[in-house]
């Protein structure tokens, strides 16, 4: 893509109320645009990143049997009354339509998925079922001030599983845990992300969060460095600061960002909707359910919080908007244009900066945008190309043939 054709521009200053690193850098780089507190538009560069995160999540959910659907954001009030959450879920957006009909914007989708799947399940032969969606959620957050980390509208992948027994739910729950860690490895967050015990609320003894360590994180967790698992603050205050696995009290207090959570819902929602199945003996039994959430937009913000320096973002290659940032500083554009075309022919994703801007502006923008590989063509480089990785200080001069010995990108 030609950088001159991007309708967005980098900006020098961001609104003073944007205090989080992720919102500052993403707004400055033209990845997102703030519509209002907790609500952002994704611009071309930002949408490329978000879609790559979603695709990694989608692949791993399909690998454990998940079937993708898309549920409506607009949901009926009466289904929320059935589950008792219409008055108890404080963050719900509620409103009236024509004829005083009352609706809820989906903050989560148990109230929709349960009657939906019930329509297709009669006997034990129809179970288990694993269904997921990737869709925007809406929550009336009282303090939406951390950029993509705490939004009033945000992207969420929610997977729901339906089982004949608690034992079958337990088995699948462990499979989802492994899939989540695989997602975080692919996102280059696994070194910072820990399975964290949390309260199961009315559903079970425990639920689990996936917390990414970041000094700017809003959550406090207590980490057992031996077991590599954590305890969130709510549970720590309730049950004491000791490792749920080894019992150690030598826990390290850390700030973190919650990027995923998983719950064993049991029969709470199936009972609310009278969702049963006929077992092998002909008796009606309640369906057991699990819920597994992971936030693509929150992950995008968390990646920026973890991977940045004083000059800008440092995107992992797997989710960067482009793989290569080609910058022409020469007066004659012919050589740079030829290299751009050659890279595209080899299926590299390239952002080509041929704008009529100074070298200083172009290089500063490149650092801000954080694309993994920077290639510079100029009179100084002669017939060679200056190559630099965004997260390294080292700069090399190579000819075009040598270039591909340095640039190793998995999907090429």
N, C-alpha and C positions, 0 to 999 in steps of 0.2 A: 504494500500500500504506500502511496505517496503521502508524506506527512503534510504537504501543502494542501492536500484534499481533505484532511481532517477538518471538520467545521469547528472543532473545539480547539482551544488554545491553553497553554500553561499560563498560570497567573502568579503574581508575586506575593499577594497578600490574601489571606482567607479571613472570613468573619471572626471577630474576637471571641464570640461565644463557642467557636470550635476549638475545644481544648484538647481533644484526643489526637494522638499522632496519626491514627488511620484516617480520620476525617480531614485533617490538615493536608496530608500528603496526597490523598486521593482527589480532593478538591483542587489543589494546586496543579496536579498533573492532568486534570481534565478527565478523570476516570468516572467521577460522579458529580451530580449537581444537587445542591440542597434545595428542596422544594419548601420544606418547613421542618420544624424540630422532629427528628425521628423518621423523616420521610425523604428518600433520595431517589433521583433519576439516575439510571445507569447509562453512561455515554458510550460511544463505540469502543474505546479502550477498556473501560470497566466491564462492559457486557461480555467482551471476549474472555476476560478473566473469569467472570461469574459462570459463564457457560462451560468453561473447561473444568471448573470445580464441580459443577453439576454432573458433567459427563463421567468423571471419575467415580462419583458417588453412585450414579445410575448403573455403571458397569458392575460395581461390587454388590449392589442390591440384587441385580439380576443373577449374579453368580451364586447367591444363596437362595434362589428360587423366587425372588420377588417379581411380581407382575405389576407393571406401571399403569396407573390410571390417573385421571384428573378430576377432582371433586370441585363443586362450586364453592366460591368464597361466601356467597350469600346463603344463609342457612335459616331454617324455620325456628321460631321461638319455642314451639311446643316440644321439639326434640330435646332442647336444653332443659326444659321443665321436667321432662321424664327422668333425666339423670340427676336432677337436683342442683345443677350447676348454673342455672340462669341467675339466681340471686347470690350464689356463693363465689362465682368466678369474677373477681373484682375488675379485671382488666378487659372485660367484654365491651365491644362497641355494639350498642343496641339502638335501633331506630325504627320509626314507623314509615310505611309506604302509603300508597293510595288506599283509601278505604280503611285507614287505621290498622292495616295489617302490620304485624310486628316481626322484625327480623334481627338476626345476629350476624355480624361479620366473623368468619371463621378464625378463632384464635388457636384452635386445634380441631381435629376432625373425628374424634371418637363418636360424636353425636350423629355424624353422617355415615361413616364407614360401617358402623354396627348394623343399622337397619338395611344398608346396601348389601352387605355380604349375607345377612340373614335371608335375603330374598333368593339366594342361590344354594343354600346349604340346608339339607334335610336330614341326612344320615351320616354315620361315621365315615362312610365311603367318600363323602365330599370334603373331608378334612384330612390334613391341615390345609390352610389357605394363607398365603403371604402376599399382601398387596401394599404398594407404596405409591406416593405421589411426590412431586416437587412443585411447590406452589407458594404463593405469597400468603402470609398470615398477618392478622391485624390484632394488636393489643394496645389498650389505652394506657401505655406506660406513664407513670407520674413524673419520671425523670429521664427523658430521652436525650442524653447529653454525651454519649460516647461514640458518636458516629455510627458505623455499621454494627457495633457491638450491642447496642440497645436501641432497637427501632420500634416505631409504632406500626410500620409495615415492613416486613422482612421476608426473605426467602427461607423456606424450610422443606427439608425432605422428611416426611413421616411415613414410616413403615408400620403396618399393623399385621399381627399374626393371630390366627385362630386355630385352636387345638381341642382335641378330645379330652385331654388330661393335663394336670399340673406338670407331670413328668415330661410330657412331650413339649410343653411350653418351656420348661427348664432347659431341655436339650437345645431348642432353637435359640433361646436367649444367649447361650454360650457361643453358638455359631455367629450370632450378630456381633457379639463382643469382638471376635476374631476379625470379622469383616470390617468393623470400625477401625481397628488398629491397622489393617491393611490400607484403608483409605488414608489414614494419617501418615503412613509411611510414604504413600504416593504423593501426598501433599507436602512432604518434607517437614512435617510437624511432629513426627513420632518421638524425636529426641526431647521434645518439650511437653508432650501430652501424656497425662496419667489417668488411669481408671481411678475414679474417686467415689467412695461410698457416700450415699446420701440417704435421707429418710425416704421410706417407701410410702409415707402418708397413709391414706386409707386403703392403699392397694396391697402392700406387702411390707415385710420387715425392712428391706432395703431397696433402694433403686440405685442406679449408678450414673455418674456424670463423667464426661471426658473433659478434663481441664488442662488447658495449655498455659504453661508457666510464662508469665510476662509481668514485668515490674509495674506496668500500667493497668493490669487486670483489676476488675471490680470485685472479684470473689477472693475470699481467703480460704486456703486449704492447708491441711497439716499432712505433710508428706513423709512416708516411711521410705527412706532411701534404700534400705535393704530389700524390701518387697516390691518397690517401685509402684506403690499404690498410695492413694490419699484418702483423706477424710474431710468432708466439707465442714464449714464452720458451724452450721446448724446442728449437724449430728455430733460434732466434737463437743459442743456445749451441752448437748443432751446426754451423751453417753460417756463423756470423758475422752481426753486426748490420748488414745492408744490405737495401735494398728489393728484393724479388724482381722488381719491374717495371722500375724505372729505375736500380737499382744504387746509389742514394744511401745514404751512411752517416749522414746527418743525421736519425736517427730519434729520436722522442720517446717516452720511457718512460711508460706509462700503466697504471693499474689498470682491470680490466674484468671483465665478467660474460659467460660464454659462454652465448648463448641459442639457438644452432643450430650444426649441423655437417653437412658433406656429404662423402661418400667415393666414390671409384671403386673398387668391390670387385673388378672384373675377373672372373676365373673361379675365384677361390678357393672359393667356396661351391658353385657349379655343379659343379665337379670333385669336391668331397666327396660330393655326392649323385648323381654321374653324370648330371647334367642337360645333355642335348645336344638339338640340333634338326637336322633334315634340311635341308640347303641346296638351292639350285636344281639342283645337279648330282647330288643324291642322297647326298651325303656327310654324315656326322655331324660337327657342329661344337659346341664348347662355347658356352654362353650367357654373355654378359657382363652384369654386374650393377652397379647403383649403389644407394647407401643415403643417405637424406637425413632428418636428424632436426631437430626443433624442439620445445622444451619449453614447453607452455602454462603449467604451474605455475611454472616458472622465470621465464618472461616476466612473470607476475603479480608475482613478487617483485622482478624487475628494474625494472619500472615504478614500484613504490613506492620503490625505492632512488634512482631518478632524479627522480621527481615527488613531493616532499614538502617541508614546511617545519616549523618548530618546533611548529606546532599540529596537524599531521596529514598525511593523504594528499591529493594533488591529482590525481584521476583524469582522464585524457584522456576526452573525451566518448564516444569510440567504444567504450570498455569499462567505463565507470562503471556501478555497480549500478543507479542511477537517473539520469535526466537532471536532474531538479529536486528540490530539498529544500524543501518548503513548511513553514514554521514559524508556528504560531499563538501569539502572545503576548497576544492580546486576551482579555478575560473572556468575551465572547460568541463562540461558535465559528461562528455562522451564516455570516458573510461568508467566512471561511477555507474552510469546508466547500463553499460554492458555487463558489469558485475552484478547489478541488481537483477537483470534479466536472467543471467546464468544461475544465480541463487534460486530464483523462482522456478526455473526449469528443473532444479534438483529438489523441489518441493519444500524448500525452507520458507518459513513465515517471516517476511521481511518488512520492516518499516523503513522507508527510504526518505531521508531528510535532504531534499534538494531546494529548501526554501532560501530566499534571498535574505538571509540573516547572517550576522557575524559568527565566526567560529566559536567565540565565547558563549553566545546565546545557545547555539546548537549543542555544544558539549554539556552545558549546564542543564538543558532540557533533557538530554540523554540520561544524565545521572538521576534526575528527578523521576523520569518514567521507569527506570529500572529494568530495561530489557536485558536479558542475560549476556548477550554478546554484542560488543560495539566494534564496528569496522569503520575506519576513517580513510578517506581518499583525499590527498592534498598534494600541492607542489613539493612539500617537504618530504613526502614519502616516495616521490619519484614513481618508479614502476612497481612499487610494492604497496602493500596494504597494512595499515596499523590495526592490530587486533588486540582487544582487551576484554577480559571478562569483568562484569559489573562488580562482582564481589572480590576481585583481586586488584592489586596495585600494578602488577607486572604488565608491561606493554611490549608487544613483539612486532617486528616488521617481517612480513612474509610475502612471497609472490602468490599469485592466484592458485597455482597448482598445489602449493604447500598448505593453503588455507584449510583444506578439508582434513588435514592431519591433526589440526587443532580443534576444529569445531566438531564435536561429537554429540549429536542430538539423537535420542532414541528412535523417534518416529521417522527419521530420514533414511 
